[in-house]
Amino acid sequence: MEVPAFVKGPAGQYYSDLTQACEAYFLLSFSRMYPDYVDSSDHDTVMCPSAFPFGYIAPTGQASGATPLNNIEKASIDGDNAELKIFHMLEKFGKETNQPMFVLAQVKINDFIKNVLRQKLPADHPILTDKLLKFEGEIAEIDFLIIHRQIGVILIEVKAAKKFSKSAQSKARKQLQLAEEIIHALLHADHEIDYKESTIPVYKVIAMPNVSDPGRENQNIISLREENVQSDGNFVRWWENKFAKRTFGGHEKRELQNLIYIFVGQKCEVSSKVLSNVCKKIDQQKFLQRSYERGTKQGGDGSQAVVKTADQPEQAILAKQFLFLNPGQLRIWNGPRQQFFNGSSGSGKTILLQFKALECAKQGQKVVIVVPSSLTALYTEFFAKNSISSGVQVLSPPGITEFLRRSDPAVKFHFFADELQVFEAEIPDVWIQLGNLLSRIADLDYYFWVAYDYMQRNEEEASRDETGGLAHGLKIQTQARELCKTLNIYHAPCLKTVVRSTFEVYTFVQAFVQGSLLDLVQRLKLPRFDHIGEETKEIFTQFVENYDVSNHLGHKICGPSVTVVKVKNLDLDFITQVVRNEINKWVENDSLHHVAVLVTTSFLKERLGYLMAQEGIAVCDIADSKKNAVVLDFGHKAHSYDWPVVVAISWFNNDLSSNYLMFTRAVSRLLVITTGDVPL
């Protein structure tokens, strides 16, 4: 075999052996995140990359207000949905059954040929001549390549047709055939052995999850159809029936390890870049681009289609944060100058309020903003970044009374308030103060916007409330609507579309909230809650039953799975190491501010901060956002803040259930550390 071209590895080193180069890269990058998985047969499943790598799935229907897509577009979207479903299924099954395997998604054939095969194989190797030329331009990628230390290699090609298609199956068979020959060529690149005599099994699977007919199975191809994946139990039975575990010898183990070095080494990317790309898609709302373009071509009704802010002069100021507005957001932005509005965490309330205040300030008009004390730094920094140095006054709730006493009654101003639901902790007579302000701003030319989230319970209130703070939240909504009715102020419908979240975090939070509320309903049936009254209990019950349909996810931007770590004892050293591993996995040293560790008031926050500092991890509180440090603070202070990575810690599960606010702050990655079962 000819000597392959030299490969430049880490730190400028050069290798004549590609495997050595990939191994060196692997050890420096992937093993930094998964140190226990190198040359080990007892590790659990590794998804590489951890975040689902496919593009976006354009939203349709009520959630986004998007114009419905035609059947052709729906078919292509179903394809991504099918791959996403299998990605999650493999991850869940692998973790729960401790499968020692690496799952690689979307292995690009052209990149692999250029970066690996042409350097690993001789120029006249059949895979680089006859086979490659035969399929050139026809096969772009391998959907899933699984290297299992106790099974071998599993190749999965996904074809999500609505019904069985011979052409789709034929194309999948060609892709699997080429992938199989690539595997065999790599296994025996350094010695002349007929690949047909290989002792490493290579299984080929054609997955058609949208096809209900099981059909006939080809002798050399395994079928994965919908009937096999409707439940976890069916998938486990399918897996155990198709793939037999075995014990590999030393030589076979080394060959599998070489495949891991080569494929994972090529596929491994810096995780912070993965999260950065996910956050960028969310911030720029790129998942609505296709819906917008489709609606424009069809001449869609403006009230039903998403609206591109850059094309609307009156909305252009929002282009920095929201390139598009869904109907709910548009209703707020173009709504009355005096209004209350509420909505789910991540639906854009704070962004709408901030930029409307900024719009007023840029016109040279006086602006007064009242936010919880923990948010004053966030708002002050926002206006400073937008070159507003005067004309804006940011107050905490206790400052309202003093402001009204000192200010000139003849001077008009725009008024904005955010996170109203936590005001009562700082100002008991908040509704009286709001009434005074409304009487002060009688001129309809001035804005009076108040935003709140009745589902975000304040921890102090939750600790005093037997219902975990839910009664307080429902009371806030009732009081807000009554005040609006009394003073003839508009109360907008609830913003139900969550846009600042990944699919994984959103799904976890929805399930957690639903589980917590169901648990609350069960507890309300206990004798010690008889004093609450049947009418109140009925209100809670109806609320719980309807909650699962009250929110929508306006996109399917995907990220890493949510991880729950259970600890039996208050082992702060162990928790510190878990946090350290999470930081190593997702961020670089110069971006520690992308991580927040949020705890409940019963947790030993100061002690954890000391141990993190001992590990060399800089920490700060929520208000000190300019520092390159991990935020370590109480979860109930996290209103209106977002971090790509959130570690939520609670020593007592009742604290966790009463303060799930910390969960909703994770934009891309969420890790929950708790003492017992999470109510899902």
VMD Tcl script that draws the C-alpha trace (Angstrom):
set ca {
  {0.00 0.00 0.00}
  {1.22 3.46 -0.86}
  {2.21 5.77 1.98}
  {-0.75 8.14 2.53}
  {-0.34 11.88 2.47}
  {0.79 13.50 5.70}
  {-2.03 14.69 7.93}
  {-1.74 17.76 10.10}
  {-2.98 17.01 13.59}
  {-3.44 19.02 16.79}
  {-0.70 21.44 17.87}
  {0.81 21.42 14.38}
  {1.93 17.80 14.53}
  {2.05 15.78 11.32}
  {1.12 12.11 10.99}
  {1.70 9.67 8.15}
  {-1.02 7.44 9.59}
  {-4.51 8.87 9.47}
  {-5.69 6.66 12.34}
  {-3.01 8.15 14.57}
  {-4.07 11.65 13.55}
  {-7.74 10.94 14.24}
  {-6.83 9.25 17.52}
  {-4.80 12.28 18.62}
  {-7.66 14.59 17.68}
  {-10.12 12.30 19.42}
  {-8.13 12.20 22.63}
  {-7.77 15.98 22.76}
  {-11.33 16.91 21.87}
  {-13.92 14.18 22.29}
  {-12.29 12.59 25.32}
  {-12.25 16.01 26.99}
  {-16.04 15.72 27.08}
  {-16.29 11.93 27.49}
  {-13.10 10.77 29.26}
  {-14.66 7.46 30.36}
  {-15.52 6.36 26.83}
  {-12.04 5.93 25.35}
  {-11.09 2.26 24.87}
  {-13.92 1.25 27.21}
  {-16.67 -1.28 26.59}
  {-18.85 -0.40 29.59}
  {-19.90 3.17 28.75}
  {-23.40 4.26 27.85}
  {-24.69 5.69 24.57}
  {-22.90 8.66 23.02}
  {-24.82 10.79 20.51}
  {-22.39 12.52 18.19}
  {-23.09 15.33 17.81}
  {-25.20 15.77 20.94}
  {-27.48 18.27 19.21}
  {-29.67 17.16 16.33}
  {-27.74 18.37 13.27}
  {-30.56 18.80 10.77}
  {-31.85 22.19 9.72}
  {-35.20 23.54 10.82}
  {-38.77 22.39 10.42}
  {-40.97 25.24 9.28}
  {-43.96 25.72 11.61}
  {-47.54 25.61 10.44}
  {-50.94 26.38 11.89}
  {-51.90 28.04 15.13}
  {-48.49 28.09 16.78}
  {-46.78 30.35 14.27}
  {-49.57 31.74 12.16}
  {-47.69 30.40 9.16}
  {-49.42 29.73 5.86}
  {-49.98 25.95 5.51}
  {-47.40 24.30 3.26}
  {-48.33 22.23 0.23}
  {-48.07 18.44 0.19}
  {-44.63 18.37 -1.41}
  {-43.14 20.56 1.29}
  {-44.92 18.58 3.99}
  {-43.35 15.38 2.66}
  {-39.85 16.82 2.91}
  {-40.61 18.13 6.41}
  {-41.87 14.68 7.40}
  {-38.46 13.36 6.35}
  {-36.68 15.52 8.91}
  {-39.35 14.67 11.45}
  {-38.71 10.97 10.88}
  {-34.95 11.34 11.37}
  {-35.52 13.44 14.49}
  {-37.87 10.77 15.86}
  {-35.28 8.04 15.30}
  {-32.50 10.24 16.76}
  {-34.48 10.71 19.98}
  {-35.54 7.07 20.01}
  {-31.95 5.80 19.74}
  {-30.82 8.22 22.44}
  {-33.59 7.27 24.87}
  {-33.24 3.52 24.25}
  {-29.45 3.68 24.42}
  {-29.36 5.60 27.69}
  {-32.06 3.52 29.39}
  {-30.55 0.15 28.42}
  {-26.89 1.24 28.72}
  {-25.92 0.44 25.13}
  {-22.14 1.00 24.64}
  {-22.44 2.66 21.25}
  {-21.59 5.80 19.34}
  {-24.46 7.14 17.22}
  {-23.33 9.43 14.40}
  {-25.97 11.34 12.45}
  {-25.63 12.69 8.91}
  {-22.18 11.43 7.96}
  {-21.39 13.43 4.81}
  {-20.02 11.07 2.16}
  {-18.17 13.67 0.08}
  {-16.42 15.15 3.14}
  {-15.53 11.69 4.39}
  {-14.07 10.67 1.03}
  {-11.99 13.85 0.84}
  {-10.79 13.90 4.44}
  {-10.40 10.19 5.13}
  {-10.66 7.69 2.28}
  {-8.29 9.41 -0.16}
  {-5.64 9.49 2.56}
  {-6.39 6.13 4.14}
  {-6.73 4.02 0.98}
  {-4.50 3.54 -2.10}
  {-5.53 5.57 -5.13}
  {-6.54 2.45 -7.08}
  {-8.75 1.04 -4.35}
  {-12.12 -0.09 -5.82}
  {-14.08 2.09 -3.41}
  {-12.35 5.17 -4.88}
  {-12.78 4.10 -8.50}
  {-15.60 1.82 -9.59}
  {-17.88 2.16 -6.58}
  {-17.43 5.88 -6.07}
  {-17.86 6.75 -9.73}
  {-20.97 4.58 -9.87}
  {-22.70 6.48 -7.08}
  {-21.08 9.90 -7.50}
  {-23.56 12.74 -6.99}
  {-26.30 10.28 -6.03}
  {-25.49 9.66 -2.38}
  {-24.93 12.66 -0.10}
  {-24.82 11.13 3.36}
  {-25.41 8.22 5.70}
  {-28.36 9.08 7.95}
  {-27.17 7.10 11.00}
  {-23.93 5.20 11.52}
  {-23.80 3.31 14.83}
  {-20.61 1.73 16.15}
  {-21.69 -0.67 18.91}
  {-18.96 -2.35 20.97}
  {-21.06 -5.48 21.57}
  {-22.89 -5.73 18.21}
  {-20.75 -4.22 15.46}
  {-21.72 -1.56 12.93}
  {-25.36 -0.61 12.24}
  {-26.21 1.57 9.23}
  {-29.66 3.19 9.08}
  {-31.09 4.97 6.06}
  {-34.37 6.85 6.63}
  {-36.97 7.17 3.88}
  {-40.13 8.80 5.23}
  {-42.52 8.20 2.34}
  {-46.27 8.26 3.02}
  {-46.56 4.76 1.60}
  {-44.14 2.07 0.53}
  {-42.00 3.12 -2.44}
  {-39.83 0.75 -4.45}
  {-37.73 3.66 -5.76}
  {-37.13 4.98 -2.24}
  {-36.15 1.52 -1.04}
  {-33.84 1.04 -4.03}
  {-32.07 4.34 -3.34}
  {-31.71 3.45 0.34}
  {-30.24 0.07 -0.60}
  {-27.60 1.76 -2.79}
  {-26.68 4.16 0.01}
  {-26.36 1.32 2.51}
  {-24.32 -0.76 0.06}
  {-21.79 2.03 -0.44}
  {-21.63 2.73 3.29}
  {-21.04 -0.96 4.00}
  {-18.18 -1.11 1.52}
  {-16.62 2.00 3.08}
  {-16.73 0.30 6.49}
  {-15.13 -2.88 5.18}
  {-12.47 -0.92 3.29}
  {-11.51 0.90 6.49}
  {-11.52 -2.28 8.56}
  {-9.05 -3.94 6.23}
  {-7.10 -1.02 4.78}
  {-3.80 -2.14 6.29}
  {-3.88 -5.84 5.40}
  {-5.18 -7.87 2.52}
  {-8.25 -9.74 3.71}
  {-11.38 -10.32 1.66}
  {-13.95 -8.04 3.27}
  {-16.59 -10.77 2.89}
  {-14.70 -12.73 5.56}
  {-14.86 -9.87 8.07}
  {-15.71 -10.88 11.61}
  {-17.19 -7.43 12.43}
  {-20.91 -7.59 11.54}
  {-22.33 -4.72 9.48}
  {-26.14 -4.46 9.68}
  {-28.12 -2.44 7.14}
  {-31.50 -0.95 8.07}
  {-34.06 0.83 5.89}
  {-36.36 2.90 8.11}
  {-39.75 3.99 6.82}
  {-41.48 5.15 10.02}
  {-44.44 6.65 8.15}
  {-45.26 3.34 6.41}
  {-47.59 1.14 8.45}
  {-47.38 -1.92 6.16}
  {-44.52 -4.14 7.45}
  {-43.94 -5.51 3.94}
  {-41.45 -8.23 3.07}
  {-37.92 -8.08 4.38}
  {-34.89 -8.53 2.13}
  {-32.46 -11.13 3.40}
  {-29.62 -8.60 3.62}
  {-31.68 -5.59 4.67}
  {-33.46 -5.07 8.00}
  {-36.77 -3.19 7.92}
  {-37.82 -0.60 10.49}
  {-41.46 0.33 10.00}
  {-43.99 2.28 12.07}
  {-45.50 -0.78 13.72}
  {-42.14 -1.39 15.42}
  {-41.70 2.08 16.91}
  {-45.13 3.03 18.23}
  {-43.97 2.28 21.76}
  {-40.73 1.86 23.66}
  {-41.51 -1.82 24.24}
  {-41.98 -2.51 20.54}
  {-38.70 -0.84 19.68}
  {-36.82 -2.83 22.34}
  {-38.28 -6.08 20.99}
  {-37.38 -5.07 17.43}
  {-33.80 -4.24 18.47}
  {-33.28 -7.46 20.42}
  {-34.72 -9.54 17.58}
  {-32.52 -7.97 14.89}
  {-29.17 -7.44 16.64}
  {-27.36 -10.13 18.62}
  {-24.77 -9.14 21.22}
  {-21.44 -10.95 21.17}
  {-18.03 -10.80 22.77}
  {-15.34 -9.48 20.44}
  {-11.73 -10.58 20.63}
  {-8.80 -8.25 21.14}
  {-8.15 -7.71 17.41}
  {-11.82 -7.01 16.74}
  {-11.97 -4.56 19.63}
  {-9.01 -2.66 18.16}
  {-10.70 -2.53 14.76}
  {-13.89 -1.15 16.29}
  {-11.84 1.38 18.24}
  {-10.11 2.49 15.04}
  {-13.52 3.05 13.44}
  {-14.52 5.15 16.44}
  {-11.33 7.19 16.19}
  {-11.82 7.80 12.48}
  {-15.56 8.52 12.34}
  {-15.95 10.30 15.67}
  {-12.68 12.18 15.19}
  {-13.98 13.53 11.89}
  {-17.47 14.23 13.20}
  {-16.58 15.73 16.57}
  {-17.09 19.49 16.73}
  {-16.62 21.99 19.53}
  {-19.89 21.84 21.43}
  {-19.98 25.56 22.13}
  {-20.26 26.09 18.38}
  {-23.20 23.71 18.26}
  {-25.00 25.68 20.96}
  {-24.02 28.96 19.35}
  {-25.60 27.88 16.07}
  {-28.78 26.80 17.84}
  {-29.04 30.13 19.68}
  {-28.37 32.04 16.47}
  {-31.25 30.28 14.72}
  {-33.54 31.11 17.62}
  {-32.43 34.74 17.90}
  {-32.77 35.40 14.18}
  {-36.01 33.42 13.84}
  {-34.67 31.76 10.69}
  {-37.13 28.90 11.10}
  {-39.90 31.29 9.96}
  {-38.12 32.29 6.75}
  {-39.64 29.49 4.71}
  {-43.14 30.12 6.02}
  {-42.82 33.81 5.26}
  {-41.56 33.23 1.73}
  {-44.30 30.70 1.07}
  {-46.98 33.08 2.34}
  {-45.58 35.92 0.23}
  {-45.67 33.83 -2.96}
  {-49.26 32.80 -2.32}
  {-50.33 36.30 -1.40}
  {-51.31 35.03 2.03}
  {-53.54 36.97 4.39}
  {-51.32 39.25 6.48}
  {-53.26 38.47 9.63}
  {-52.55 34.76 9.23}
  {-48.97 34.74 7.94}
  {-45.85 35.65 9.84}
  {-44.66 39.19 9.25}
  {-41.10 40.19 8.38}
  {-40.27 43.19 10.53}
  {-37.60 44.62 8.23}
  {-40.25 45.16 5.56}
  {-42.46 47.16 7.91}
  {-41.07 50.63 8.80}
  {-43.06 50.75 12.03}
  {-41.53 47.43 13.13}
  {-37.99 47.84 11.79}
  {-36.56 48.54 15.23}
  {-37.29 44.92 16.15}
  {-35.04 43.55 13.40}
  {-32.12 43.36 15.84}
  {-33.89 40.71 17.88}
  {-36.94 39.40 16.01}
  {-36.69 39.24 12.24}
  {-40.25 37.96 12.18}
  {-43.37 38.46 14.28}
  {-46.04 35.82 14.72}
  {-49.68 36.96 14.99}
  {-49.64 37.09 18.81}
  {-46.54 39.25 18.92}
  {-47.83 41.44 16.12}
  {-51.07 41.96 18.02}
  {-49.10 43.29 21.01}
  {-46.71 45.44 18.97}
  {-49.47 47.16 16.97}
  {-51.96 47.11 19.86}
  {-53.29 49.97 22.00}
  {-50.82 52.26 23.75}
  {-52.31 51.30 27.10}
  {-52.47 47.56 27.62}
  {-51.62 44.60 29.84}
  {-50.33 41.37 28.32}
  {-49.08 38.04 29.57}
  {-47.63 34.89 28.06}
  {-45.42 31.87 28.36}
  {-41.78 32.17 29.26}
  {-39.84 32.55 26.02}
  {-42.75 33.98 24.04}
  {-41.05 37.38 23.58}
  {-42.78 39.58 26.17}
  {-39.60 41.22 27.44}
  {-38.21 41.73 23.94}
  {-41.40 43.42 22.76}
  {-41.51 45.63 25.84}
  {-37.82 46.59 25.68}
  {-37.90 47.55 22.02}
  {-41.14 49.51 22.31}
  {-39.54 51.49 25.16}
  {-36.43 51.91 23.00}
  {-38.56 53.22 20.14}
  {-40.04 55.89 22.44}
  {-36.60 56.81 23.84}
  {-35.13 57.23 20.33}
  {-37.84 59.79 19.64}
  {-36.48 61.86 22.53}
  {-39.42 61.19 24.84}
  {-39.22 60.43 28.57}
  {-39.49 56.73 29.48}
  {-40.00 55.18 32.93}
  {-39.54 51.43 33.34}
  {-40.30 49.43 36.50}
  {-38.83 45.94 36.82}
  {-37.90 43.63 39.72}
  {-34.64 44.59 41.43}
  {-32.82 41.64 39.83}
  {-33.64 43.03 36.35}
  {-32.55 46.65 36.69}
  {-29.01 45.84 35.50}
  {-30.36 43.92 32.48}
  {-32.52 46.85 31.38}
  {-29.88 49.48 32.05}
  {-27.39 47.50 29.98}
  {-29.92 47.10 27.16}
  {-30.37 50.85 26.74}
  {-26.65 51.50 27.07}
  {-25.96 49.02 24.23}
  {-28.48 50.89 22.10}
  {-26.76 54.25 22.75}
  {-29.45 55.66 25.04}
  {-27.72 57.62 27.79}
  {-30.58 59.85 29.00}
  {-34.36 60.07 29.00}
  {-34.86 56.55 30.38}
  {-35.34 55.86 34.10}
  {-35.21 52.24 35.28}
  {-36.80 51.72 38.70}
  {-37.41 48.80 41.03}
  {-40.99 48.50 42.44}
  {-40.23 50.24 45.76}
  {-39.11 53.29 43.79}
  {-42.54 53.96 42.25}
  {-43.92 55.86 45.25}
  {-40.84 58.05 45.63}
  {-40.80 58.74 41.88}
  {-44.42 59.91 41.89}
  {-43.81 62.11 44.94}
  {-40.80 63.89 43.44}
  {-41.71 64.17 39.76}
  {-43.55 67.12 38.23}
  {-47.21 66.14 37.62}
  {-47.21 68.23 34.44}
  {-44.43 66.14 32.87}
  {-45.79 63.27 30.77}
  {-43.88 60.02 30.24}
  {-44.21 56.55 28.75}
  {-44.51 53.79 31.36}
  {-43.45 50.15 31.02}
  {-43.43 47.35 33.63}
  {-42.08 43.82 33.27}
  {-42.58 40.67 35.39}
  {-45.53 42.12 37.31}
  {-46.15 38.76 39.02}
  {-43.18 39.30 41.38}
  {-43.94 42.91 42.30}
  {-45.94 42.12 45.43}
  {-42.83 40.72 47.09}
  {-41.33 44.24 46.90}
  {-44.42 46.46 46.97}
  {-47.59 45.08 48.70}
  {-49.90 47.83 47.37}
  {-48.86 47.31 43.75}
  {-52.41 47.59 42.38}
  {-52.98 50.93 44.11}
  {-49.69 52.21 42.71}
  {-50.60 51.08 39.19}
  {-53.96 52.83 39.51}
  {-52.17 56.05 40.53}
  {-49.84 55.79 37.56}
  {-52.70 55.24 35.14}
  {-54.44 58.35 36.43}
  {-51.15 60.21 35.97}
  {-50.82 59.06 32.34}
  {-54.30 59.88 31.12}
  {-53.04 61.03 27.72}
  {-53.64 58.24 25.18}
  {-50.61 59.40 23.20}
  {-48.37 57.84 25.87}
  {-47.64 54.16 26.33}
  {-48.61 52.22 29.41}
  {-47.50 48.61 28.90}
  {-47.43 45.99 31.68}
  {-46.20 42.42 31.06}
  {-46.48 39.42 33.36}
  {-46.47 35.61 33.38}
  {-49.05 34.12 35.71}
  {-47.50 30.63 35.40}
  {-44.14 31.78 36.79}
  {-44.55 31.53 40.52}
  {-42.43 33.55 42.89}
  {-40.48 31.38 45.33}
  {-41.26 33.53 48.36}
  {-44.98 33.29 47.60}
  {-44.71 29.56 46.89}
  {-43.13 28.94 50.29}
  {-46.14 30.52 52.00}
  {-48.76 29.01 49.69}
  {-49.97 25.43 50.16}
  {-50.68 25.18 46.42}
  {-47.05 25.86 45.56}
  {-47.74 29.42 44.43}
  {-50.27 28.51 41.74}
  {-53.09 30.29 43.56}
  {-50.95 33.43 43.61}
  {-50.41 33.20 39.85}
  {-54.10 32.76 39.09}
  {-54.87 35.65 41.46}
  {-52.46 37.93 39.56}
  {-54.22 37.19 36.29}
  {-57.64 37.84 37.83}
  {-56.51 41.13 39.41}
  {-54.92 42.32 36.17}
  {-58.08 41.67 34.17}
  {-60.27 43.35 36.81}
  {-58.04 46.45 36.85}
  {-58.17 46.65 33.05}
  {-61.95 46.36 33.11}
  {-62.31 49.03 35.81}
  {-60.02 51.54 34.11}
  {-61.01 50.65 30.54}
  {-57.55 49.33 29.66}
  {-56.99 46.69 26.99}
  {-55.85 43.25 28.18}
  {-54.37 41.33 25.24}
  {-54.93 37.58 24.77}
  {-52.18 35.43 26.24}
  {-49.06 34.91 24.10}
  {-49.09 31.15 23.62}
  {-46.24 30.64 21.17}
  {-42.86 29.84 22.74}
  {-40.03 30.89 20.42}
  {-37.00 31.12 22.71}
  {-36.47 27.43 23.37}
  {-35.29 24.24 21.75}
  {-37.68 21.40 21.10}
  {-36.07 19.32 23.86}
  {-36.21 21.95 26.61}
  {-39.76 22.96 25.68}
  {-40.96 19.34 25.79}
  {-39.31 18.76 29.17}
  {-40.76 21.93 30.71}
  {-44.26 21.18 29.40}
  {-44.12 17.65 30.83}
  {-42.68 18.88 34.12}
  {-45.35 21.56 34.57}
  {-48.10 19.12 33.67}
  {-46.71 16.54 36.10}
  {-46.37 19.12 38.87}
  {-49.93 20.34 38.40}
  {-51.34 16.81 38.35}
  {-49.42 16.13 41.55}
  {-50.95 19.28 43.03}
  {-54.48 18.16 42.13}
  {-53.84 14.82 43.85}
  {-52.55 16.57 46.97}
  {-55.58 18.86 47.07}
  {-57.71 15.76 47.65}
  {-56.00 15.14 50.98}
  {-57.92 16.07 54.19}
  {-55.44 18.80 55.15}
  {-56.60 20.79 52.08}
  {-60.32 20.66 52.88}
  {-60.26 24.30 53.97}
  {-59.50 25.43 50.40}
  {-63.02 24.65 49.22}
  {-64.45 22.56 46.39}
  {-64.88 25.53 44.04}
  {-61.18 26.42 44.25}
  {-60.22 22.79 43.78}
  {-62.41 22.62 40.67}
  {-60.69 25.71 39.22}
  {-57.29 24.07 39.75}
  {-58.49 20.81 38.19}
  {-59.85 22.51 35.07}
  {-56.67 24.55 34.74}
  {-54.53 21.40 34.88}
  {-56.69 19.57 32.36}
  {-56.41 22.43 29.86}
  {-52.77 23.33 30.39}
  {-51.32 20.79 27.98}
  {-52.89 22.63 25.03}
  {-52.37 26.19 26.25}
  {-48.87 26.62 24.80}
  {-47.33 25.99 21.40}
  {-43.76 25.74 20.14}
  {-43.38 28.00 17.12}
  {-40.54 25.93 15.65}
  {-38.62 22.69 15.96}
  {-35.12 23.99 16.48}
  {-33.36 21.05 18.09}
  {-30.60 20.90 20.66}
  {-29.07 18.53 23.21}
  {-31.35 16.35 25.30}
  {-32.32 17.39 28.82}
  {-30.40 15.42 31.47}
  {-31.67 14.65 34.97}
  {-29.04 13.64 37.56}
  {-30.32 12.15 40.81}
  {-28.26 12.46 43.98}
  {-29.02 10.55 47.18}
  {-27.00 12.68 49.55}
  {-26.08 16.33 49.59}
  {-22.67 15.61 48.06}
  {-21.50 19.06 47.01}
  {-18.17 17.70 45.77}
  {-20.02 15.40 43.37}
  {-22.34 18.22 42.27}
  {-19.32 20.46 41.66}
  {-17.79 17.82 39.38}
  {-21.07 17.44 37.49}
  {-21.12 21.20 36.93}
  {-17.45 21.14 35.89}
  {-18.12 18.35 33.36}
  {-21.08 20.29 31.97}
  {-18.94 23.38 31.49}
  {-16.19 21.35 29.81}
  {-18.73 19.75 27.51}
  {-20.44 22.87 26.20}
  {-18.39 26.05 26.58}
  {-14.90 27.43 26.19}
  {-13.04 29.21 28.98}
  {-13.74 32.61 27.46}
  {-17.52 32.07 27.40}
  {-18.32 31.03 30.96}
  {-21.06 33.69 31.03}
  {-23.09 31.37 28.78}
  {-23.71 29.06 31.77}
  {-26.06 29.60 34.71}
  {-26.25 27.40 37.80}
  {-29.61 28.16 39.41}
  {-30.61 26.88 42.84}
  {-33.52 27.13 45.27}
  {-33.32 28.97 48.58}
  {-32.91 25.75 50.58}
  {-29.67 24.91 48.76}
  {-26.18 25.68 50.11}
  {-25.34 28.21 47.42}
  {-22.34 29.79 49.16}
  {-20.68 26.43 49.80}
  {-21.13 25.38 46.16}
  {-19.66 28.71 45.04}
  {-16.60 28.10 47.21}
  {-16.08 24.59 45.77}
  {-16.49 25.87 42.20}
  {-13.89 28.55 42.89}
  {-11.56 25.83 44.23}
  {-11.99 24.09 40.86}
  {-10.96 27.28 39.09}
  {-14.50 28.13 37.93}
  {-15.21 31.85 38.22}
  {-18.72 32.62 39.51}
  {-20.91 35.70 39.80}
  {-24.52 36.54 40.57}
  {-27.23 37.30 38.03}
  {-26.84 41.07 38.19}
  {-23.10 40.93 37.39}
  {-23.45 39.99 33.72}
  {-20.34 41.79 32.46}
  {-18.02 39.31 34.11}
  {-16.73 36.20 32.26}
  {-18.02 33.84 34.92}
  {-20.66 31.21 35.53}
  {-23.82 32.71 37.02}
  {-24.54 31.08 40.39}
  {-27.72 32.45 41.92}
  {-31.25 31.69 43.05}
  {-33.68 30.59 40.35}
  {-36.42 33.02 41.36}
  {-34.11 35.89 40.34}
  {-33.79 34.63 36.76}
  {-36.83 36.42 35.31}
  {-36.31 37.56 31.69}
  {-32.73 36.29 31.53}
  {-31.62 33.67 29.01}
  {-28.56 31.42 28.97}
  {-27.62 28.75 26.41}
  {-26.77 26.35 29.26}
  {-28.64 26.09 32.57}
  {-27.89 23.73 35.46}
  {-30.92 23.66 37.79}
  {-30.26 22.28 41.29}
  {-32.75 21.52 44.04}
  {-32.15 19.54 47.21}
  {-35.84 19.17 48.04}
  {-38.28 18.12 45.32}
  {-41.06 20.30 46.70}
  {-38.77 23.30 46.10}
  {-38.21 22.10 42.55}
  {-41.93 21.81 41.87}
  {-42.72 25.22 43.33}
  {-40.00 27.00 41.35}
  {-39.67 25.63 37.83}
  {-38.77 29.11 36.56}
  {-35.11 28.05 36.41}
  {-35.99 25.40 33.80}
  {-37.46 27.88 31.37}
  {-34.28 29.96 31.28}
  {-32.39 27.30 29.29}
  {-32.35 28.21 25.61}
  {-30.40 25.16 24.36}
  {-29.14 22.86 27.11}
  {-30.70 21.96 30.47}
  {-29.27 19.79 33.25}
  {-31.40 19.13 36.34}
  {-29.79 17.89 39.57}
  {-32.26 16.72 42.19}
  {-32.77 14.19 44.98}
  {-35.57 12.10 43.52}
  {-37.97 11.56 40.66}
  {-38.91 14.59 38.61}
  {-42.72 14.81 38.16}
  {-43.04 14.03 34.47}
}
mol new
graphics top color blue
foreach p $ca { graphics top sphere $p radius 0.5 }
foreach p [lrange $ca 0 end-1] q [lrange $ca 1 end] { graphics top cylinder $p $q radius 0.2 }
display resetview
